[in-house]
Amino acid sequence: MTKRYIPVLTTLDRELPYFLVDAGQRWVQEHIVQPEGYLYQWIQCREGEGELLLGSKSYRIKEGMGMLLFKGTAHEYYAISSVWIVDWIVFDGQQVESFLKHIAGISRSAAYYVSQPEILLSRIQNVLDIGNSENTMKSMQCSGAIYSLLTDIVQYASLYPNNSANSLNFKLKPLFDYINQNYSCPITLEILAEVTGLTPQHLCKVFKKATNLRIFQYVNSYRIQKSKELLLQNPQMQIKEIAYQSGFEDSNYFCTVFKKLELLSPNQFRKTWLRKEVKGILRSNSGENPPPTNLPVS
């Protein structure tokens, strides 16, 4: 069943970080030509096939694929099968460009493969449900739903098949498991490449795309997390031993990495949190037997 929702936008709505302009479901897509572009759009194929033209490039849009169109980008799209059924959402807002370019690392319009298309379709369904409800906070709820859609695009959509962040994380699970079990031992790129069955160079690219981190940034971050546990569980243990048990052969390097990530030295971190724990215990003990407040009057 075809559905559509077009909100009546107020000045306040347009000040939201993300706001809805239009949304539709199970739409029989007509031929669209926008030489001046339009607003931000996500258009996802349900059935049939279409073609997207962006400048001199053309993209075949099949079931399980979507088009992310940037505001003001010239484009054209049309069906190439007898019927092309799509779900779509049009949106704008003060934070959209910043999110896409600086957080998601998406800088231009393109066609995307979607590893779990039903998740993104459910986001559009959610927007339509909000729009067709009697809720007086529709605009804010739609704003949140658009943000969720964008984060799902980052997680489940990619320019190439089986290359979404979600798919890559699945491929990297043996690596995460290995680091979890062996963080206190020497870890090399060659070992991690062997664990995942990838070449070192390809592993670095895959890991960066999946996590937005370099591999040894992640390894160091994981080791520092484990070192924090040791610092608090073993108040008398020397920093050199903490470093060694956390996988750092050089205690000076351990202290440098720790301070860079936590903005405190290991000793400062330990003293700060142990002091907080002592205060918490004293506060708890002082409240065990509070003075009575309803003593009888003599």
Phi and psi in degrees as GROMACS dihedral restraints (atoms count N, CA, C in turn):
[ dihedral_restraints ]
;  ai    aj    ak    al  type     phi  dphi    fc
    3     4     5     6     1   -72.9    20    10
    4     5     6     7     1   133.4    20    10
    6     7     8     9     1  -130.9    20    10
    7     8     9    10     1   153.8    20    10
    9    10    11    12     1  -153.3    20    10
   10    11    12    13     1   147.1    20    10
   12    13    14    15     1  -140.3    20    10
   13    14    15    16     1   125.3    20    10
   15    16    17    18     1  -122.9    20    10
   16    17    18    19     1   108.0    20    10
   18    19    20    21     1   -75.1    20    10
   19    20    21    22     1   155.2    20    10
   21    22    23    24     1   -89.1    20    10
   22    23    24    25     1   111.1    20    10
   24    25    26    27     1   -88.5    20    10
   25    26    27    28     1   133.4    20    10
   27    28    29    30     1   -99.8    20    10
   28    29    30    31     1   172.8    20    10
   30    31    32    33     1   -60.8    20    10
   31    32    33    34     1   -39.1    20    10
   33    34    35    36     1   -66.4    20    10
   34    35    36    37     1   -37.7    20    10
   36    37    38    39     1   -58.5    20    10
   37    38    39    40     1   -41.1    20    10
   39    40    41    42     1   -72.4    20    10
   40    41    42    43     1    -9.4    20    10
   42    43    44    45     1   -92.1    20    10
   43    44    45    46     1    -5.2    20    10
   45    46    47    48     1   -67.3    20    10
   46    47    48    49     1   152.8    20    10
   48    49    50    51     1   -60.9    20    10
   49    50    51    52     1   -32.3    20    10
   51    52    53    54     1  -140.3    20    10
   52    53    54    55     1   131.7    20    10
   54    55    56    57     1  -138.4    20    10
   55    56    57    58     1   147.4    20    10
   57    58    59    60     1   -82.7    20    10
   58    59    60    61     1   138.5    20    10
   60    61    62    63     1  -110.9    20    10
   61    62    63    64     1   -39.4    20    10
   63    64    65    66     1  -166.2    20    10
   64    65    66    67     1   149.3    20    10
   66    67    68    69     1  -152.9    20    10
   67    68    69    70     1   146.2    20    10
   69    70    71    72     1  -147.4    20    10
   70    71    72    73     1   159.0    20    10
   72    73    74    75     1  -136.6    20    10
   73    74    75    76     1   138.9    20    10
   75    76    77    78     1    53.6    20    10
   76    77    78    79     1    49.7    20    10
   78    79    80    81     1   -91.1    20    10
   79    80    81    82     1   132.6    20    10
   81    82    83    84     1   -79.3    20    10
   82    83    84    85     1   104.1    20    10
   84    85    86    87     1   -73.3    20    10
   85    86    87    88     1   127.2    20    10
   87    88    89    90     1   -90.4    20    10
   88    89    90    91     1   176.1    20    10
   90    91    92    93     1   -75.5    20    10
   91    92    93    94     1   123.3    20    10
   93    94    95    96     1  -119.3    20    10
   94    95    96    97     1   131.1    20    10
   96    97    98    99     1  -127.1    20    10
   97    98    99   100     1   120.9    20    10
   99   100   101   102     1  -128.9    20    10
  100   101   102   103     1    84.2    20    10
  102   103   104   105     1   -65.2    20    10
  103   104   105   106     1   -22.8    20    10
  105   106   107   108     1  -103.3    20    10
  106   107   108   109     1     1.8    20    10
  108   109   110   111     1    77.8    20    10
  109   110   111   112     1  -175.6    20    10
  111   112   113   114     1  -145.9    20    10
  112   113   114   115     1  -146.8    20    10
  114   115   116   117     1   -89.0    20    10
  115   116   117   118     1  -175.1    20    10
  117   118   119   120     1   -68.4    20    10
  118   119   120   121     1   138.5    20    10
  120   121   122   123     1  -142.2    20    10
  121   122   123   124     1   143.2    20    10
  123   124   125   126     1  -120.9    20    10
  124   125   126   127     1   120.3    20    10
  126   127   128   129     1  -124.1    20    10
  127   128   129   130     1   121.1    20    10
  129   130   131   132     1  -119.8    20    10
  130   131   132   133     1   131.7    20    10
  132   133   134   135     1   -77.3    20    10
  133   134   135   136     1   130.0    20    10
  135   136   137   138     1   -99.1    20    10
  136   137   138   139     1   -46.2    20    10
  138   139   140   141     1  -143.4    20    10
  139   140   141   142     1   152.6    20    10
  141   142   143   144     1    78.0    20    10
  142   143   144   145     1  -163.4    20    10
  144   145   146   147     1  -141.8    20    10
  145   146   147   148     1   150.5    20    10
  147   148   149   150     1  -139.1    20    10
  148   149   150   151     1   176.1    20    10
  150   151   152   153     1  -129.5    20    10
  151   152   153   154     1   135.6    20    10
  153   154   155   156     1  -111.2    20    10
  154   155   156   157     1   131.0    20    10
  156   157   158   159     1  -113.0    20    10
  157   158   159   160     1   122.6    20    10
  159   160   161   162     1  -127.8    20    10
  160   161   162   163     1   102.7    20    10
  162   163   164   165     1    62.2    20    10
  163   164   165   166     1  -126.1    20    10
  165   166   167   168     1   -90.0    20    10
  166   167   168   169     1     0.3    20    10
  168   169   170   171     1  -102.0    20    10
  169   170   171   172     1   144.8    20    10
  171   172   173   174     1  -125.2    20    10
  172   173   174   175     1   146.5    20    10
  174   175   176   177     1  -131.7    20    10
  175   176   177   178     1   132.8    20    10
  177   178   179   180     1   -84.8    20    10
  178   179   180   181     1   122.5    20    10
  180   181   182   183     1  -105.9    20    10
  181   182   183   184     1   109.3    20    10
  183   184   185   186     1  -108.1    20    10
  184   185   186   187     1   176.0    20    10
  186   187   188   189     1   -57.3    20    10
  187   188   189   190     1   134.1    20    10
  189   190   191   192     1    87.4    20    10
  190   191   192   193     1     7.8    20    10
  192   193   194   195     1  -118.2    20    10
  193   194   195   196     1   164.4    20    10
  195   196   197   198     1  -144.9    20    10
  196   197   198   199     1   165.9    20    10
  198   199   200   201     1  -120.4    20    10
  199   200   201   202     1   125.4    20    10
  201   202   203   204     1  -105.1    20    10
  202   203   204   205     1   114.9    20    10
  204   205   206   207     1  -111.5    20    10
  205   206   207   208     1   127.4    20    10
  207   208   209   210     1   -81.4    20    10
  208   209   210   211     1   153.5    20    10
  210   211   212   213     1   -60.7    20    10
  211   212   213   214     1   130.0    20    10
  213   214   215   216     1    79.7    20    10
  214   215   216   217     1     8.4    20    10
  216   217   218   219     1   -94.8    20    10
  217   218   219   220     1   122.9    20    10
  219   220   221   222     1   -61.3    20    10
  220   221   222   223     1   138.5    20    10
  222   223   224   225     1  -158.9    20    10
  223   224   225   226     1   164.6    20    10
  225   226   227   228     1  -149.4    20    10
  226   227   228   229     1   140.0    20    10
  228   229   230   231     1  -149.6    20    10
  229   230   231   232     1   152.0    20    10
  231   232   233   234     1  -161.6    20    10
  232   233   234   235     1   160.9    20    10
  234   235   236   237     1   -75.2    20    10
  235   236   237   238     1   143.3    20    10
  237   238   239   240     1  -120.0    20    10
  238   239   240   241     1    -2.4    20    10
  240   241   242   243     1  -106.7    20    10
  241   242   243   244     1   172.8    20    10
  243   244   245   246     1   -60.2    20    10
  244   245   246   247     1   -36.6    20    10
  246   247   248   249     1  -137.6    20    10
  247   248   249   250     1   136.8    20    10
  249   250   251   252     1  -124.1    20    10
  250   251   252   253     1   110.8    20    10
  252   253   254   255     1  -103.7    20    10
  253   254   255   256     1   128.2    20    10
  255   256   257   258     1  -135.4    20    10
  256   257   258   259     1   157.0    20    10
  258   259   260   261     1  -107.9    20    10
  259   260   261   262     1   148.1    20    10
  261   262   263   264     1  -152.6    20    10
  262   263   264   265     1   158.7    20    10
  264   265   266   267     1  -145.9    20    10
  265   266   267   268     1   135.6    20    10
  267   268   269   270     1  -113.9    20    10
  268   269   270   271     1   132.7    20    10
  270   271   272   273     1  -151.1    20    10
  271   272   273   274     1   168.1    20    10
  273   274   275   276     1  -155.2    20    10
  274   275   276   277     1  -174.5    20    10
  276   277   278   279     1   146.2    20    10
  277   278   279   280     1   161.0    20    10
  279   280   281   282     1   -66.9    20    10
  280   281   282   283     1   -24.7    20    10
  282   283   284   285     1  -103.8    20    10
  283   284   285   286     1    -1.8    20    10
  285   286   287   288     1   -63.4    20    10
  286   287   288   289     1   -52.2    20    10
  288   289   290   291     1   -61.3    20    10
  289   290   291   292     1   -43.0    20    10
  291   292   293   294     1   -62.3    20    10
  292   293   294   295     1   -43.3    20    10
  294   295   296   297     1   -62.3    20    10
  295   296   297   298     1   -49.8    20    10
  297   298   299   300     1   -64.3    20    10
  298   299   300   301     1   -45.8    20    10
  300   301   302   303     1   -81.7    20    10
  301   302   303   304     1   -41.4    20    10
  303   304   305   306     1   -97.6    20    10
  304   305   306   307     1   -31.0    20    10
  306   307   308   309     1   -96.5    20    10
  307   308   309   310     1   -49.2    20    10
  309   310   311   312     1   -82.7    20    10
  310   311   312   313     1   -19.6    20    10
  312   313   314   315     1    72.5    20    10
  313   314   315   316     1    24.9    20    10
  315   316   317   318     1  -105.1    20    10
  316   317   318   319     1   119.9    20    10
  318   319   320   321     1  -113.9    20    10
  319   320   321   322     1    -5.4    20    10
  321   322   323   324     1  -154.4    20    10
  322   323   324   325     1   164.5    20    10
  324   325   326   327     1   -66.2    20    10
  325   326   327   328     1   146.8    20    10
  327   328   329   330     1  -170.2    20    10
  328   329   330   331     1   169.6    20    10
  330   331   332   333     1   -94.9    20    10
  331   332   333   334     1   144.4    20    10
  333   334   335   336     1  -131.0    20    10
  334   335   336   337     1   143.6    20    10
  336   337   338   339     1   -86.0    20    10
  337   338   339   340     1   140.6    20    10
  339   340   341   342     1  -118.1    20    10
  340   341   342   343     1   119.8    20    10
  342   343   344   345     1   -72.7    20    10
  343   344   345   346     1   -31.3    20    10
  345   346   347   348     1  -134.3    20    10
  346   347   348   349     1    76.7    20    10
  348   349   350   351     1   -59.3    20    10
  349   350   351   352     1   -30.0    20    10
  351   352   353   354     1   -63.8    20    10
  352   353   354   355     1   -27.6    20    10
  354   355   356   357     1   -67.9    20    10
  355   356   357   358     1   -44.7    20    10
  357   358   359   360     1   -69.8    20    10
  358   359   360   361     1   -36.9    20    10
  360   361   362   363     1   -63.3    20    10
  361   362   363   364     1   -35.7    20    10
  363   364   365   366     1   -66.9    20    10
  364   365   366   367     1   -28.9    20    10
  366   367   368   369     1   -66.7    20    10
  367   368   369   370     1   -41.5    20    10
  369   370   371   372     1   -66.7    20    10
  370   371   372   373     1   -40.0    20    10
  372   373   374   375     1   -58.7    20    10
  373   374   375   376     1   -40.9    20    10
  375   376   377   378     1   -61.4    20    10
  376   377   378   379     1   -42.6    20    10
  378   379   380   381     1   -61.3    20    10
  379   380   381   382     1   -43.5    20    10
  381   382   383   384     1   -64.9    20    10
  382   383   384   385     1   -38.8    20    10
  384   385   386   387     1   -63.0    20    10
  385   386   387   388     1   -42.9    20    10
  387   388   389   390     1   -62.4    20    10
  388   389   390   391     1   -46.8    20    10
  390   391   392   393     1   -61.7    20    10
  391   392   393   394     1   -34.8    20    10
  393   394   395   396     1   -93.1    20    10
  394   395   396   397     1     8.5    20    10
  396   397   398   399     1   -91.3    20    10
  397   398   399   400     1   176.7    20    10
  399   400   401   402     1   -97.8    20    10
  400   401   402   403     1    10.8    20    10
  402   403   404   405     1   -64.3    20    10
  403   404   405   406     1   132.9    20    10
  405   406   407   408     1   -80.3    20    10
  406   407   408   409     1    -8.3    20    10
  408   409   410   411     1  -105.7    20    10
  409   410   411   412     1    31.1    20    10
  411   412   413   414     1   -54.2    20    10
  412   413   414   415     1   -46.1    20    10
  414   415   416   417     1   -60.4    20    10
  415   416   417   418     1   -45.0    20    10
  417   418   419   420     1   -69.4    20    10
  418   419   420   421     1   -38.5    20    10
  420   421   422   423     1   -66.6    20    10
  421   422   423   424     1   -39.5    20    10
  423   424   425   426     1   -65.0    20    10
  424   425   426   427     1   -36.2    20    10
  426   427   428   429     1   -60.0    20    10
  427   428   429   430     1   -45.4    20    10
  429   430   431   432     1   -64.9    20    10
  430   431   432   433     1   -37.1    20    10
  432   433   434   435     1   -66.8    20    10
  433   434   435   436     1   -36.4    20    10
  435   436   437   438     1   -66.4    20    10
  436   437   438   439     1   -41.4    20    10
  438   439   440   441     1   -60.4    20    10
  439   440   441   442     1   -42.6    20    10
  441   442   443   444     1   -62.4    20    10
  442   443   444   445     1   -40.3    20    10
  444   445   446   447     1   -60.6    20    10
  445   446   447   448     1   -44.4    20    10
  447   448   449   450     1   -64.7    20    10
  448   449   450   451     1   -40.5    20    10
  450   451   452   453     1   -66.9    20    10
  451   452   453   454     1   -32.7    20    10
  453   454   455   456     1   -69.5    20    10
  454   455   456   457     1   -36.1    20    10
  456   457   458   459     1   -60.5    20    10
  457   458   459   460     1   -43.4    20    10
  459   460   461   462     1   -60.2    20    10
  460   461   462   463     1   -40.9    20    10
  462   463   464   465     1   -79.8    20    10
  463   464   465   466     1   -37.7    20    10
  465   466   467   468     1  -112.9    20    10
  466   467   468   469     1    -7.3    20    10
  468   469   470   471     1  -109.8    20    10
  469   470   471   472     1   147.8    20    10
  471   472   473   474     1  -154.0    20    10
  472   473   474   475     1   161.2    20    10
  474   475   476   477     1   -74.4    20    10
  475   476   477   478     1   -17.7    20    10
  477   478   479   480     1  -127.9    20    10
  478   479   480   481     1   153.1    20    10
  480   481   482   483     1   -60.4    20    10
  481   482   483   484     1   142.5    20    10
  483   484   485   486     1    55.3    20    10
  484   485   486   487     1    34.8    20    10
  486   487   488   489     1  -126.9    20    10
  487   488   489   490     1    16.5    20    10
  489   490   491   492     1   -71.0    20    10
  490   491   492   493     1   161.8    20    10
  492   493   494   495     1   -58.3    20    10
  493   494   495   496     1   -37.9    20    10
  495   496   497   498     1   -64.7    20    10
  496   497   498   499     1   -43.9    20    10
  498   499   500   501     1   -65.3    20    10
  499   500   501   502     1   -40.6    20    10
  501   502   503   504     1   -67.0    20    10
  502   503   504   505     1   -37.3    20    10
  504   505   506   507     1   -61.8    20    10
  505   506   507   508     1   -36.5    20    10
  507   508   509   510     1   -64.3    20    10
  508   509   510   511     1   -42.0    20    10
  510   511   512   513     1   -64.2    20    10
  511   512   513   514     1   -29.9    20    10
  513   514   515   516     1   -89.8    20    10
  514   515   516   517     1     0.6    20    10
  516   517   518   519     1   -55.7    20    10
  517   518   519   520     1   -42.2    20    10
  519   520   521   522     1   -59.1    20    10
  520   521   522   523     1   -33.8    20    10
  522   523   524   525     1   -68.2    20    10
  523   524   525   526     1   -46.8    20    10
  525   526   527   528     1   -61.9    20    10
  526   527   528   529     1   -40.3    20    10
  528   529   530   531     1   -62.9    20    10
  529   530   531   532     1   -41.1    20    10
  531   532   533   534     1   -64.6    20    10
  532   533   534   535     1   -45.1    20    10
  534   535   536   537     1   -63.4    20    10
  535   536   537   538     1   -40.9    20    10
  537   538   539   540     1   -59.0    20    10
  538   539   540   541     1   -37.8    20    10
  540   541   542   543     1   -89.8    20    10
  541   542   543   544     1   -18.3    20    10
  543   544   545   546     1  -130.2    20    10
  544   545   546   547     1    20.2    20    10
  546   547   548   549     1   -60.6    20    10
  547   548   549   550     1   -26.7    20    10
  549   550   551   552     1   -81.9    20    10
  550   551   552   553     1    -6.9    20    10
  552   553   554   555     1  -101.9    20    10
  553   554   555   556     1   163.1    20    10
  555   556   557   558     1   -59.8    20    10
  556   557   558   559     1   133.0    20    10
  558   559   560   561     1  -124.8    20    10
  559   560   561   562     1   128.5    20    10
  561   562   563   564     1  -118.3    20    10
  562   563   564   565     1   161.0    20    10
  564   565   566   567     1   -62.2    20    10
  565   566   567   568     1   -36.1    20    10
  567   568   569   570     1   -64.5    20    10
  568   569   570   571     1   -39.8    20    10
  570   571   572   573     1   -63.6    20    10
  571   572   573   574     1   -46.2    20    10
  573   574   575   576     1   -66.3    20    10
  574   575   576   577     1   -35.6    20    10
  576   577   578   579     1   -64.3    20    10
  577   578   579   580     1   -41.0    20    10
  579   580   581   582     1   -65.4    20    10
  580   581   582   583     1   -38.1    20    10
  582   583   584   585     1   -62.3    20    10
  583   584   585   586     1   -39.5    20    10
  585   586   587   588     1   -90.9    20    10
  586   587   588   589     1   -13.7    20    10
  588   589   590   591     1    77.0    20    10
  589   590   591   592     1    20.9    20    10
  591   592   593   594     1  -114.2    20    10
  592   593   594   595     1   160.4    20    10
  594   595   596   597     1   -73.2    20    10
  595   596   597   598     1   153.5    20    10
  597   598   599   600     1   -54.4    20    10
  598   599   600   601     1   -41.8    20    10
  600   601   602   603     1   -65.4    20    10
  601   602   603   604     1   -44.7    20    10
  603   604   605   606     1   -68.6    20    10
  604   605   606   607     1   -37.2    20    10
  606   607   608   609     1   -59.8    20    10
  607   608   609   610     1   -43.1    20    10
  609   610   611   612     1   -60.4    20    10
  610   611   612   613     1   -41.8    20    10
  612   613   614   615     1   -66.8    20    10
  613   614   615   616     1   -45.3    20    10
  615   616   617   618     1   -63.1    20    10
  616   617   618   619     1   -44.5    20    10
  618   619   620   621     1   -64.6    20    10
  619   620   621   622     1   -42.1    20    10
  621   622   623   624     1   -62.3    20    10
  622   623   624   625     1   -42.5    20    10
  624   625   626   627     1   -67.1    20    10
  625   626   627   628     1   -39.9    20    10
  627   628   629   630     1   -73.1    20    10
  628   629   630   631     1   -35.2    20    10
  630   631   632   633     1  -118.8    20    10
  631   632   633   634     1   -13.1    20    10
  633   634   635   636     1    62.8    20    10
  634   635   636   637     1    24.4    20    10
  636   637   638   639     1  -129.6    20    10
  637   638   639   640     1   155.9    20    10
  639   640   641   642     1   -79.4    20    10
  640   641   642   643     1   154.6    20    10
  642   643   644   645     1   -56.5    20    10
  643   644   645   646     1   -47.0    20    10
  645   646   647   648     1   -81.0    20    10
  646   647   648   649     1   -12.1    20    10
  648   649   650   651     1   -64.1    20    10
  649   650   651   652     1   -44.4    20    10
  651   652   653   654     1   -65.7    20    10
  652   653   654   655     1   -45.6    20    10
  654   655   656   657     1   -58.7    20    10
  655   656   657   658     1   -46.9    20    10
  657   658   659   660     1   -63.6    20    10
  658   659   660   661     1   -40.8    20    10
  660   661   662   663     1   -62.2    20    10
  661   662   663   664     1   -42.2    20    10
  663   664   665   666     1   -64.6    20    10
  664   665   666   667     1   -42.9    20    10
  666   667   668   669     1   -64.5    20    10
  667   668   669   670     1   -39.8    20    10
  669   670   671   672     1   -64.3    20    10
  670   671   672   673     1   -39.1    20    10
  672   673   674   675     1   -59.6    20    10
  673   674   675   676     1   -43.0    20    10
  675   676   677   678     1   -67.4    20    10
  676   677   678   679     1   -35.2    20    10
  678   679   680   681     1   -66.4    20    10
  679   680   681   682     1   -33.6    20    10
  681   682   683   684     1   -63.7    20    10
  682   683   684   685     1   -38.7    20    10
  684   685   686   687     1   -63.3    20    10
  685   686   687   688     1   -44.6    20    10
  687   688   689   690     1   -64.9    20    10
  688   689   690   691     1   -39.7    20    10
  690   691   692   693     1   -60.1    20    10
  691   692   693   694     1   -38.9    20    10
  693   694   695   696     1   -86.2    20    10
  694   695   696   697     1   -31.7    20    10
  696   697   698   699     1   -79.2    20    10
  697   698   699   700     1   -20.7    20    10
  699   700   701   702     1  -131.8    20    10
  700   701   702   703     1    75.0    20    10
  702   703   704   705     1   -58.4    20    10
  703   704   705   706     1   -25.1    20    10
  705   706   707   708     1   -93.7    20    10
  706   707   708   709     1    -8.4    20    10
  708   709   710   711     1   -70.4    20    10
  709   710   711   712     1   134.6    20    10
  711   712   713   714     1   -69.1    20    10
  712   713   714   715     1   151.9    20    10
  714   715   716   717     1   -60.8    20    10
  715   716   717   718     1   -36.1    20    10
  717   718   719   720     1   -61.3    20    10
  718   719   720   721     1   -41.1    20    10
  720   721   722   723     1   -71.8    20    10
  721   722   723   724     1   -37.7    20    10
  723   724   725   726     1   -58.5    20    10
  724   725   726   727     1   -46.1    20    10
  726   727   728   729     1   -59.7    20    10
  727   728   729   730     1   -47.0    20    10
  729   730   731   732     1   -62.4    20    10
  730   731   732   733     1   -46.5    20    10
  732   733   734   735     1   -69.6    20    10
  733   734   735   736     1   -18.1    20    10
  735   736   737   738     1   -92.0    20    10
  736   737   738   739     1    -2.4    20    10
  738   739   740   741     1   103.5    20    10
  739   740   741   742     1     6.0    20    10
  741   742   743   744     1  -101.5    20    10
  742   743   744   745     1   121.1    20    10
  744   745   746   747     1   -77.7    20    10
  745   746   747   748     1   -24.3    20    10
  747   748   749   750     1  -113.5    20    10
  748   749   750   751     1   115.7    20    10
  750   751   752   753     1   -66.9    20    10
  751   752   753   754     1   -31.1    20    10
  753   754   755   756     1   -66.1    20    10
  754   755   756   757     1   -42.3    20    10
  756   757   758   759     1   -65.3    20    10
  757   758   759   760     1   -39.3    20    10
  759   760   761   762     1   -57.2    20    10
  760   761   762   763     1   -46.9    20    10
  762   763   764   765     1   -63.6    20    10
  763   764   765   766     1   -37.3    20    10
  765   766   767   768     1   -65.1    20    10
  766   767   768   769     1   -47.2    20    10
  768   769   770   771     1   -65.2    20    10
  769   770   771   772     1   -42.2    20    10
  771   772   773   774     1   -59.7    20    10
  772   773   774   775     1   -47.8    20    10
  774   775   776   777     1   -67.4    20    10
  775   776   777   778     1   -34.4    20    10
  777   778   779   780     1   -64.3    20    10
  778   779   780   781     1   -38.8    20    10
  780   781   782   783     1   -85.6    20    10
  781   782   783   784     1   -35.5    20    10
  783   784   785   786     1  -106.1    20    10
  784   785   786   787     1    -9.2    20    10
  786   787   788   789     1    64.0    20    10
  787   788   789   790     1    16.6    20    10
  789   790   791   792     1  -140.7    20    10
  790   791   792   793     1   152.9    20    10
  792   793   794   795     1   -74.3    20    10
  793   794   795   796     1   162.3    20    10
  795   796   797   798     1   -55.3    20    10
  796   797   798   799     1   -42.0    20    10
  798   799   800   801     1   -66.0    20    10
  799   800   801   802     1   -41.5    20    10
  801   802   803   804     1   -63.6    20    10
  802   803   804   805     1   -40.1    20    10
  804   805   806   807     1   -62.0    20    10
  805   806   807   808     1   -47.4    20    10
  807   808   809   810     1   -61.3    20    10
  808   809   810   811     1   -47.3    20    10
  810   811   812   813     1   -63.8    20    10
  811   812   813   814     1   -41.5    20    10
  813   814   815   816     1   -62.5    20    10
  814   815   816   817     1   -47.9    20    10
  816   817   818   819     1   -76.2    20    10
  817   818   819   820     1   -33.9    20    10
  819   820   821   822     1   -67.7    20    10
  820   821   822   823     1   -35.5    20    10
  822   823   824   825     1   -64.1    20    10
  823   824   825   826     1   -40.5    20    10
  825   826   827   828     1   -64.6    20    10
  826   827   828   829     1   -39.5    20    10
  828   829   830   831     1   -63.9    20    10
  829   830   831   832     1   -42.3    20    10
  831   832   833   834     1   -62.6    20    10
  832   833   834   835     1   -44.6    20    10
  834   835   836   837     1   -61.4    20    10
  835   836   837   838     1   -39.9    20    10
  837   838   839   840     1   -63.9    20    10
  838   839   840   841     1   -40.3    20    10
  840   841   842   843     1   -65.8    20    10
  841   842   843   844     1   -44.0    20    10
  843   844   845   846     1   -63.2    20    10
  844   845   846   847     1   -41.1    20    10
  846   847   848   849     1   -65.4    20    10
  847   848   849   850     1   -40.1    20    10
  849   850   851   852     1   -65.7    20    10
  850   851   852   853     1   -42.6    20    10
  852   853   854   855     1   -65.5    20    10
  853   854   855   856     1   -38.2    20    10
  855   856   857   858     1   -67.2    20    10
  856   857   858   859     1   -18.5    20    10
  858   859   860   861     1  -101.2    20    10
  859   860   861   862     1     5.6    20    10
  861   862   863   864     1   -68.8    20    10
  862   863   864   865     1   -39.3    20    10
  864   865   866   867     1  -127.2    20    10
  865   866   867   868     1    73.8    20    10
  867   868   869   870     1   -65.7    20    10
  868   869   870   871     1   148.5    20    10
  870   871   872   873     1   -63.8    20    10
  871   872   873   874     1   143.7    20    10
  873   874   875   876     1   -64.5    20    10
  874   875   876   877     1   146.8    20    10
  876   877   878   879     1  -112.4    20    10
  877   878   879   880     1    -1.2    20    10
  879   880   881   882     1  -129.7    20    10
  880   881   882   883     1    45.3    20    10
  882   883   884   885     1   -63.5    20    10
  883   884   885   886     1   141.5    20    10
  885   886   887   888     1   -66.3    20    10
  886   887   888   889     1   147.4    20    10
  888   889   890   891     1   -86.0    20    10
  889   890   891   892     1   127.2    20    10
